[in-house]
Amino acid sequence: MIAKLIVHAPNRPACIMRAARALDEFVIEGVKTTIPLQQKLLKNKDVKQLNFDNKWLEEFLKKGE
């Protein structure tokens, strides 16, 4: 692990906005990261609405969203 991003806010929507902004500003060079995946997840309506289960990520990745 190179870095760990933790955000805090008064509610879930505000926390998602802070996390998205932090990921947009995150710079790590020289290695591949999961930042692009995290950015896609934060924009997904199912994630925003807590509408997912154990298989959700696997299906999300298969779809290539």
Buried (B, 14 or more C-beta within 10 A) or exposed (E): EEEEEEBEEEEEEEBBBBBBEBBEEEEEEEEEBEBEEBBBBBEBEBBEEEEBEEEEEEEBEEEEE
